[in-house]
């Protein structure tokens, strides 16, 4: 395109890596003038829906060099199938939508502003789904004017202002960088402000934008930051340090976890592993577990998005675990999930069995009751984790086949599907990193596990599967998988906003993997176990 700047090095949008953001003390409070004025009319221009403003709407402050006159606001979104469509991203997370409020340096025409490196100021607001609906009726009124008729001005019949749309977003928390327009000709004339907190509206309203406008996936992919620096206001929360991830969008991916301070991630007893059933040893000490209050429907205190997983934190000193050859009583602290992507055949479990990976894995984490958490992390059997594979009720959709030896092939759900629906309903409320929601629905761990056979399980000594990978875990991985609806599994990557959150398999390094004695009577167990000597080198000390 003639006169295009779209291939240059100051392009927008960008993925804001919070681990590289610097605090800028000059990014003080904004001054918003007449943000309570009504929006005049809307137009579908074939690329987005744009709303024009009343005159005399202005912004200043916030580290801007001068006053800017607001001319319009518009939106970017994905599609009606819940694929997110914000232009900017935060630490690899894309929100469902993004609103841009566009202002020109006061006194300049649009053409003049495009020639000034800071001639245009754009305020970017992420828009997120909220279970409790829109903040106010303003969004419902706004969406009522959406149309698929292009280039036709639609006068607004409701008195809607920018303030009504922004709601209670904290305007003191924002990121700043120099960039460009995100549509051709991509003029590099924009000083960008991207607010940290999203606007929360109902899922139904978000879906109306693509449905009513006839436009889908109206967002530009993120561009290379090159040598630019993203700064943040003093009130913007700092990311947790150090910043690690499962892919290559941060400094510490799995291959570099060993470089983190006080890391054990290069040890000889790391997890997860591939469980080779041809080399496992049966152990009569691996008897039945004792699950105390696993049936308590009010034991989950809250659910949170850690930025690496979805975690359900339990009420203190309520749920306990013992038996199963553990030799100690363990207090159950939390359970969390690992998953792949939204694709039909995605695999995302951490452990594998005979090199088979499952779509998801659930970890129930407990610490020895007689130790503090710090002490438990320094003790070889301080932590006990129960691992449950998760796959679709229709196993053909989850990548399984009837030829998968040693695994159940029934397609009926093994869990209480209503409890999984209740749990996944909370995911929309925790789509931002660090967010959490109190769990008020009646959901027990037993409900989630359902009828899974807990008598047959594998046991080995290992580590935490996230940094700093403390080698303090007695691992129990159950042979039978939890089976739930595939659409519920897809909600984890869709709502959390990230995919493939699992650590690759680690070397066994000569460790023994054991199987419970109940496996002798189970289907798919070969006679190899019955021919093994009665006395093994293995004893309780191997995994206690």
C-alpha positions as CSV (number, residue, x, y, z in Angstrom):
1,X,0.0,0.0,0.0
2,X,1.4,3.4,-1.1
3,X,2.5,5.5,1.9
4,X,2.1,2.6,4.4
5,X,4.2,2.5,7.5
6,X,2.9,-1.0,8.5
7,X,6.3,-2.7,8.0
8,X,8.3,-0.4,10.2
9,X,9.6,-0.8,13.7
10,X,7.3,1.2,15.9
11,X,4.1,-0.8,15.2
12,X,1.1,-1.6,17.4
13,X,-0.3,-3.6,19.0
14,X,2.2,-5.3,21.2
15,X,2.3,-8.1,23.8
16,X,3.2,-6.3,27.1
17,X,5.7,-8.5,29.0
18,X,5.2,-7.2,32.5
19,X,8.6,-8.7,33.6
20,X,10.3,-6.0,31.4
21,X,8.1,-3.1,32.2
22,X,9.7,-0.2,34.1
23,X,7.9,2.1,36.5
24,X,7.8,5.8,35.3
25,X,7.1,8.3,38.1
26,X,6.0,10.9,35.5
27,X,2.9,8.8,34.6
28,X,0.6,10.5,37.1
29,X,-3.1,10.9,37.1
30,X,-5.1,11.7,34.0
31,X,-7.5,14.7,33.7
32,X,-10.6,13.7,31.7
33,X,-12.7,16.6,30.6
34,X,-16.4,16.1,29.6
35,X,-16.1,12.3,29.7
36,X,-19.7,12.4,30.9
37,X,-20.8,13.9,27.6
38,X,-23.0,11.8,25.4
39,X,-21.8,9.8,22.4
40,X,-23.5,11.2,19.2
41,X,-23.7,8.4,16.6
42,X,-22.3,5.1,15.5
43,X,-21.1,3.8,12.1
44,X,-20.1,0.3,11.0
45,X,-17.2,1.1,8.6
46,X,-16.7,-2.5,7.5
47,X,-13.7,-3.0,9.8
48,X,-15.2,-2.1,13.3
49,X,-18.0,-0.1,14.9
50,X,-17.0,3.5,15.6
51,X,-18.7,5.9,17.9
52,X,-18.2,9.7,17.4
53,X,-18.1,12.0,20.4
54,X,-19.7,15.3,21.3
55,X,-17.3,18.3,21.0
56,X,-15.1,19.5,23.8
57,X,-14.2,16.0,25.2
58,X,-10.5,16.2,26.2
59,X,-7.7,14.4,28.0
60,X,-4.5,15.6,29.6
61,X,-2.1,14.5,32.4
62,X,-1.1,10.9,32.6
63,X,2.4,11.8,31.3
64,X,1.0,13.2,28.1
65,X,2.7,16.3,26.6
66,X,-0.3,18.6,26.3
67,X,-4.0,18.3,25.9
68,X,-5.7,16.0,23.4
69,X,-9.2,16.3,21.9
70,X,-11.2,13.0,21.8
71,X,-12.8,12.3,18.4
72,X,-14.0,8.8,18.5
73,X,-14.0,5.4,20.2
74,X,-14.1,1.9,18.5
75,X,-13.7,-1.7,19.4
76,X,-11.8,-4.9,18.4
77,X,-13.1,-8.4,19.0
78,X,-12.8,-12.0,17.9
79,X,-15.8,-14.2,16.9
80,X,-19.0,-15.7,18.3
81,X,-17.2,-18.9,19.4
82,X,-15.5,-17.3,22.3
83,X,-12.2,-16.7,20.5
84,X,-10.7,-13.6,22.1
85,X,-10.0,-10.5,20.0
86,X,-8.2,-7.8,21.9
87,X,-5.3,-6.2,20.0
88,X,-2.9,-5.8,22.9
89,X,-1.9,-8.7,25.1
90,X,-0.6,-9.0,28.6
91,X,2.0,-11.7,29.2
92,X,0.7,-13.6,26.3
93,X,-2.9,-13.3,27.4
94,X,-5.5,-12.0,24.9
95,X,-8.8,-10.6,26.3
96,X,-12.2,-11.1,24.5
97,X,-12.3,-7.4,23.4
98,X,-10.6,-4.1,23.4
99,X,-11.9,-0.5,23.4
100,X,-9.8,2.3,21.9
101,X,-10.5,6.0,22.7
102,X,-8.8,8.1,20.1
103,X,-7.7,11.7,20.7
104,X,-5.7,14.2,18.6
105,X,-3.3,16.7,19.9
106,X,-5.3,19.8,20.5
107,X,-5.2,22.2,17.5
108,X,-4.1,19.6,15.0
109,X,-6.1,18.1,12.2
110,X,-6.0,14.3,11.7
111,X,-3.5,14.6,8.8
112,X,-1.3,16.9,10.9
113,X,-1.5,14.6,13.9
114,X,-0.4,11.7,11.8
115,X,2.9,13.5,11.1
116,X,3.6,14.1,14.8
117,X,5.3,11.3,16.7
118,X,2.9,11.9,19.6
119,X,0.1,13.5,17.6
120,X,-2.4,10.9,18.5
121,X,-3.2,9.6,22.0
122,X,-5.1,6.3,22.3
123,X,-6.5,4.9,25.5
124,X,-6.8,1.1,25.3
125,X,-9.2,-0.7,27.6
126,X,-9.4,-4.5,27.8
127,X,-12.9,-5.9,28.0
128,X,-13.5,-9.1,29.8
129,X,-16.4,-11.5,30.5
130,X,-18.2,-11.2,33.9
131,X,-20.6,-13.8,35.3
132,X,-22.6,-11.1,37.0
133,X,-23.4,-9.2,33.8
134,X,-22.5,-5.7,32.7
135,X,-21.5,-3.0,35.2
136,X,-24.4,-0.8,34.1
137,X,-27.1,-0.6,31.5
138,X,-24.8,1.6,29.3
139,X,-23.3,-1.4,27.5
140,X,-26.6,-3.0,26.9
141,X,-27.8,0.3,25.4
142,X,-24.7,0.6,23.3
143,X,-25.0,-2.9,21.9
144,X,-28.7,-2.3,21.0
145,X,-27.4,0.1,18.2
146,X,-25.1,-2.4,16.6
147,X,-25.9,-3.1,12.9
148,X,-24.4,-4.9,9.9
149,X,-25.3,-2.0,7.6
150,X,-22.0,-0.5,6.6
151,X,-21.2,3.2,6.2
152,X,-24.6,4.3,7.6
153,X,-24.7,6.7,10.6
154,X,-26.9,5.5,13.4
155,X,-27.9,8.1,15.9
156,X,-27.9,6.9,19.5
157,X,-31.2,7.0,21.3
158,X,-29.7,6.6,24.7
159,X,-27.6,9.0,26.7
160,X,-24.3,7.0,26.9
161,X,-21.0,8.5,28.0
162,X,-17.4,7.3,28.1
163,X,-17.6,7.4,31.9
164,X,-20.6,5.0,31.7
165,X,-18.6,2.5,29.6
166,X,-15.4,2.7,31.7
167,X,-17.3,2.1,35.0
168,X,-15.1,1.4,38.0
169,X,-11.8,0.6,36.2
170,X,-8.8,2.0,38.2
171,X,-7.5,4.7,35.9
172,X,-4.3,5.1,37.9
173,X,-3.0,1.7,36.7
174,X,-1.8,1.8,33.1
175,X,1.1,1.0,30.7
176,X,2.7,3.4,28.2
177,X,4.6,3.0,25.0
178,X,5.1,4.7,21.6
179,X,3.5,3.0,18.7
180,X,1.2,3.3,15.7
181,X,-2.3,3.1,14.4
182,X,-3.3,-0.5,14.2
183,X,-5.0,-0.2,10.8
184,X,-3.5,1.0,7.5
185,X,-1.6,3.1,6.9
186,X,-0.3,2.3,10.5
187,X,1.1,5.8,11.0
188,X,3.7,5.8,13.8
189,X,2.2,8.8,15.6
190,X,0.5,7.2,18.6
191,X,1.3,7.5,22.3
192,X,-0.4,4.5,23.7
193,X,-2.0,4.1,27.1
194,X,-3.2,0.6,27.9
195,X,-5.0,0.2,31.2
196,X,-4.2,-2.7,33.5
197,X,-7.7,-3.4,34.7
198,X,-10.3,-4.7,32.2
199,X,-13.8,-3.5,31.9
200,X,-16.2,-6.4,32.8
201,X,-19.4,-6.9,30.8
202,X,-21.6,-10.0,30.2
203,X,-20.6,-12.7,27.8
204,X,-23.8,-12.1,25.9
205,X,-22.9,-8.5,25.2
206,X,-19.5,-9.4,24.0
207,X,-21.0,-12.0,21.6
208,X,-23.4,-9.3,20.2
209,X,-20.5,-7.3,18.6
210,X,-19.6,-10.0,16.0
211,X,-23.2,-11.3,15.8
212,X,-24.9,-8.0,15.0
213,X,-22.1,-6.3,13.1
214,X,-21.4,-9.2,10.8
215,X,-17.6,-8.7,11.5
216,X,-15.4,-11.3,13.1
217,X,-11.7,-11.3,14.2
218,X,-11.3,-7.6,13.8
219,X,-7.9,-7.2,15.4
220,X,-4.3,-6.9,14.2
221,X,-1.8,-9.5,15.5
222,X,0.8,-8.2,18.0
223,X,3.9,-6.6,16.5
224,X,7.6,-6.9,17.4
225,X,8.5,-4.4,20.1
226,X,12.0,-4.1,18.7
227,X,14.0,-1.7,21.0
228,X,11.0,0.1,22.5
229,X,10.5,0.3,26.2
230,X,7.1,-0.2,27.9
231,X,6.7,1.7,31.1
232,X,3.9,1.7,33.8
233,X,2.4,4.1,36.3
234,X,3.5,3.7,39.9
235,X,0.1,2.2,40.9
236,X,0.4,-0.6,38.3
237,X,1.1,-3.9,40.1
238,X,4.5,-5.5,39.6
239,X,4.6,-9.0,38.1
240,X,5.8,-11.8,40.4
241,X,9.5,-12.3,40.3
242,X,11.1,-14.2,38.7
243,X,8.9,-14.5,35.6
244,X,8.8,-18.0,34.3
245,X,6.6,-19.6,31.6
246,X,6.0,-22.8,29.7
247,X,6.9,-21.4,26.2
248,X,9.4,-18.9,24.8
249,X,7.6,-15.6,25.7
250,X,9.7,-15.0,28.9
251,X,13.3,-15.3,30.0
252,X,12.8,-18.6,31.9
253,X,11.1,-21.3,29.8
254,X,11.4,-25.0,31.0
255,X,14.9,-25.5,29.6
256,X,16.1,-22.5,31.7
257,X,14.2,-23.1,34.9
258,X,17.5,-24.5,36.2
259,X,18.9,-21.0,36.1
260,X,16.4,-19.6,38.6
261,X,17.6,-18.7,42.1
262,X,17.7,-21.7,44.4
263,X,16.4,-24.0,41.7
264,X,16.3,-27.8,41.9
265,X,15.0,-28.1,38.4
266,X,18.2,-29.9,37.2
267,X,18.0,-32.6,39.9
268,X,17.9,-36.3,39.4
269,X,14.4,-36.8,40.9
270,X,12.4,-34.5,38.7
271,X,8.7,-34.7,37.6
272,X,6.7,-35.4,35.6
273,X,7.9,-38.6,34.0
274,X,6.7,-41.1,31.4
275,X,5.5,-44.2,33.3
276,X,6.7,-47.3,31.5
277,X,4.4,-50.0,32.6
278,X,6.8,-52.7,31.5
279,X,9.2,-51.7,34.2
280,X,7.0,-51.0,37.1
281,X,7.1,-53.1,40.3
282,X,4.1,-54.2,42.4
283,X,4.2,-53.2,46.0
284,X,1.9,-54.7,48.6
285,X,2.4,-51.7,50.9
286,X,0.4,-49.5,48.5
287,X,-2.9,-50.1,50.0
288,X,-6.1,-48.0,50.0
289,X,-6.1,-44.3,50.8
290,X,-8.1,-42.7,53.6
291,X,-9.8,-39.6,52.3
292,X,-11.0,-37.3,55.1
293,X,-13.6,-34.7,54.1
294,X,-13.0,-35.3,50.3
295,X,-16.8,-35.4,50.3
296,X,-17.1,-31.9,51.9
297,X,-19.1,-29.8,49.5
298,X,-17.9,-26.6,51.1
299,X,-14.1,-27.3,51.4
300,X,-13.1,-25.1,48.4
301,X,-12.5,-21.6,49.6
302,X,-11.7,-19.9,46.3
303,X,-10.5,-20.4,42.7
304,X,-7.7,-18.4,41.3
305,X,-5.8,-17.8,38.0
306,X,-2.0,-18.0,38.8
307,X,-1.0,-17.1,35.3
308,X,0.3,-20.7,34.9
309,X,-2.7,-22.7,36.0
310,X,-6.2,-22.6,37.5
311,X,-5.9,-23.4,41.2
312,X,-8.6,-24.2,43.8
313,X,-7.5,-23.4,47.3
314,X,-9.1,-25.3,50.1
315,X,-10.1,-24.1,53.5
316,X,-7.4,-24.7,56.1
317,X,-7.1,-27.9,58.0
318,X,-10.3,-29.4,56.6
319,X,-9.3,-32.0,54.1
320,X,-6.8,-34.7,54.9
321,X,-5.1,-37.7,53.2
322,X,-3.5,-40.8,54.6
323,X,-3.0,-44.5,53.9
324,X,-1.9,-45.5,50.4
325,X,1.5,-46.4,51.8
326,X,2.3,-42.7,52.6
327,X,3.2,-43.4,56.2
328,X,2.0,-40.0,57.4
329,X,-1.1,-37.9,57.5
330,X,-1.2,-35.1,55.0
331,X,-3.2,-31.9,55.0
332,X,-4.7,-31.1,51.5
333,X,-4.0,-27.5,50.5
334,X,-5.2,-27.2,46.9
335,X,-5.8,-28.8,43.6
336,X,-4.9,-27.4,40.1
337,X,-5.0,-28.3,36.5
338,X,-2.6,-28.7,33.5
339,X,-3.9,-28.6,29.9
340,X,-3.0,-28.2,26.3
341,X,-4.8,-26.1,23.7
342,X,-8.4,-25.8,22.4
343,X,-7.9,-28.1,19.5
344,X,-9.9,-31.3,19.3
345,X,-6.9,-33.6,19.8
346,X,-4.9,-31.5,22.2
347,X,-2.8,-33.2,24.8
348,X,-1.7,-31.4,27.9
349,X,-1.2,-33.9,30.8
350,X,2.2,-33.7,32.6
351,X,2.6,-37.4,33.2
352,X,2.4,-40.0,30.4
353,X,1.8,-43.7,30.5
354,X,3.7,-45.8,28.0
355,X,4.4,-42.5,26.1
356,X,0.7,-41.7,25.9
357,X,-0.2,-38.2,26.9
358,X,-3.8,-37.2,28.1
359,X,-5.7,-34.0,27.3
360,X,-5.5,-32.7,30.9
361,X,-4.2,-33.6,34.4
362,X,-5.5,-32.7,37.8
363,X,-3.1,-32.4,40.8
364,X,-4.3,-32.6,44.4
365,X,-1.6,-31.2,46.6
366,X,-1.1,-32.1,50.3
367,X,1.7,-31.4,52.8
368,X,2.7,-33.5,55.8
369,X,0.5,-32.5,58.7
370,X,3.5,-32.5,61.2
371,X,5.5,-30.1,59.1
372,X,5.2,-26.4,58.1
373,X,5.1,-25.8,54.3
374,X,8.7,-24.6,54.3
375,X,9.8,-27.7,56.2
376,X,7.8,-29.9,53.8
377,X,9.5,-28.4,50.8
378,X,12.8,-29.4,52.2
379,X,11.8,-33.0,53.1
380,X,11.8,-35.8,50.5
381,X,8.3,-36.9,51.5
382,X,7.0,-33.5,52.6
383,X,4.5,-33.2,49.8
384,X,2.1,-35.8,48.5
385,X,0.4,-35.1,45.1
386,X,-2.4,-37.2,43.7
387,X,-2.4,-37.0,39.9
388,X,-5.5,-37.8,37.9
389,X,-5.6,-37.9,34.1
390,X,-8.6,-36.1,32.4
391,X,-10.0,-37.0,29.0
392,X,-13.2,-36.6,27.1
393,X,-16.2,-38.8,27.7
394,X,-16.0,-39.7,24.0
395,X,-12.4,-41.0,24.0
396,X,-12.1,-40.9,20.3
397,X,-12.2,-37.1,20.6
398,X,-9.4,-37.0,23.1
399,X,-7.0,-38.9,20.9
400,X,-7.5,-42.3,22.5
401,X,-8.2,-45.4,20.5
402,X,-9.3,-48.9,21.3
403,X,-5.7,-50.0,20.8
404,X,-4.5,-48.1,23.8
405,X,-3.4,-51.0,26.0
406,X,-3.9,-51.0,29.7
407,X,-6.4,-48.2,29.9
408,X,-10.2,-48.2,30.3
409,X,-12.0,-47.6,27.0
410,X,-15.6,-46.8,28.2
411,X,-17.1,-43.5,27.0
412,X,-19.4,-42.9,30.0
413,X,-18.4,-40.1,32.3
414,X,-16.6,-41.1,35.5
415,X,-17.4,-37.8,37.2
416,X,-20.3,-35.8,38.4
417,X,-20.7,-33.6,35.3
418,X,-22.9,-31.1,37.1
419,X,-20.0,-30.4,39.6
420,X,-17.6,-29.8,36.7
421,X,-20.1,-27.4,35.2
422,X,-20.3,-25.5,38.5
423,X,-16.5,-25.4,38.7
424,X,-15.9,-24.3,35.2
425,X,-18.6,-21.6,35.5
426,X,-16.1,-19.8,37.8
427,X,-13.4,-19.6,35.0
428,X,-15.0,-16.5,33.4
429,X,-14.5,-14.6,36.6
430,X,-10.8,-15.4,36.8
431,X,-9.6,-14.7,33.3
432,X,-6.9,-12.2,34.4
433,X,-3.7,-13.3,36.1
434,X,-3.9,-13.0,39.9
435,X,-7.7,-12.8,39.9
436,X,-9.7,-15.0,42.2
437,X,-13.4,-15.8,43.0
438,X,-14.9,-17.2,46.2
439,X,-16.5,-20.6,45.6
440,X,-20.0,-20.6,47.0
441,X,-21.4,-23.5,45.0
442,X,-21.5,-27.0,46.6
443,X,-18.6,-28.9,45.0
444,X,-16.6,-31.6,46.7
445,X,-13.4,-33.2,45.5
446,X,-15.2,-36.6,45.5
447,X,-17.8,-35.0,43.2
448,X,-15.0,-34.1,40.7
449,X,-13.3,-37.5,40.9
450,X,-16.6,-39.4,40.7
451,X,-16.4,-43.1,40.2
452,X,-12.7,-43.3,39.1
453,X,-11.0,-46.4,40.5
454,X,-8.7,-45.1,43.2
455,X,-7.4,-48.6,44.1
456,X,-5.0,-48.9,41.1
457,X,-2.3,-46.3,41.1
458,X,1.4,-45.7,40.3
459,X,3.9,-44.4,42.9
460,X,7.3,-42.8,42.6
461,X,9.5,-40.2,44.2
462,X,9.7,-36.9,42.3
463,X,9.4,-33.1,42.5
464,X,7.1,-30.2,42.0
465,X,6.6,-29.6,38.3
466,X,6.9,-25.8,38.5
467,X,9.9,-23.7,39.7
468,X,11.8,-24.2,41.9
469,X,11.0,-27.9,41.4
470,X,11.7,-29.0,45.0
471,X,12.4,-32.8,45.1
472,X,10.0,-33.2,48.0
473,X,7.0,-35.0,46.4
474,X,5.6,-38.5,46.8
475,X,3.7,-38.9,43.6
476,X,0.6,-41.0,43.1
477,X,-0.7,-41.2,39.6
478,X,-4.0,-43.0,39.1
479,X,-4.4,-45.4,36.3
480,X,-8.0,-44.7,35.4
481,X,-8.8,-41.3,34.0
482,X,-11.5,-38.8,34.9
483,X,-13.9,-38.5,32.0
484,X,-15.7,-35.2,31.4
485,X,-17.3,-33.4,28.5
486,X,-14.8,-32.1,26.1
487,X,-16.4,-28.7,25.9
488,X,-15.8,-28.3,29.6
489,X,-12.1,-29.1,29.1
490,X,-11.8,-26.5,26.4
491,X,-13.0,-23.8,28.9
492,X,-9.7,-24.0,30.7
493,X,-7.5,-22.7,27.9
494,X,-10.3,-20.5,26.5
495,X,-11.1,-18.7,29.8
496,X,-7.7,-18.7,31.4
497,X,-6.2,-17.2,28.2
498,X,-3.2,-19.5,27.8
499,X,-2.4,-22.9,26.4
500,X,0.0,-25.8,26.8
501,X,0.7,-25.4,30.5
502,X,2.6,-28.6,31.2
503,X,6.2,-29.4,31.9
504,X,7.8,-31.9,29.5
505,X,8.7,-35.3,30.8
506,X,11.9,-35.6,32.8
507,X,14.4,-38.4,32.9
508,X,13.6,-41.3,35.3
509,X,17.3,-41.5,36.2
510,X,17.1,-45.1,37.6
511,X,14.1,-44.4,39.9
512,X,11.7,-47.3,40.5
513,X,8.0,-46.8,39.7
514,X,5.6,-48.9,41.7
515,X,2.0,-50.0,41.3
516,X,-0.5,-50.8,44.0
517,X,-1.2,-54.4,44.9
518,X,-4.9,-54.0,43.8
519,X,-3.6,-53.9,40.2
520,X,-3.1,-57.7,40.3
521,X,-6.8,-58.2,40.0
522,X,-7.4,-55.4,37.5
523,X,-7.9,-55.7,33.7
524,X,-4.9,-55.1,31.5
525,X,-2.3,-56.2,34.1
526,X,0.1,-58.6,32.6
527,X,1.3,-61.8,34.4
528,X,4.7,-60.2,34.6
529,X,3.8,-58.9,38.1
530,X,2.8,-62.3,39.3
531,X,6.1,-63.7,38.3
532,X,8.2,-61.1,40.1
533,X,9.9,-62.2,43.3
534,X,7.9,-61.8,46.4
535,X,10.6,-59.7,48.0
536,X,11.7,-56.5,46.3
537,X,14.5,-54.2,47.1
538,X,11.6,-51.7,47.3
539,X,10.1,-50.9,50.7
540,X,8.4,-48.0,52.3
541,X,11.7,-46.2,52.6
542,X,11.9,-45.9,48.8
543,X,9.1,-43.4,48.7
544,X,8.9,-42.1,52.3
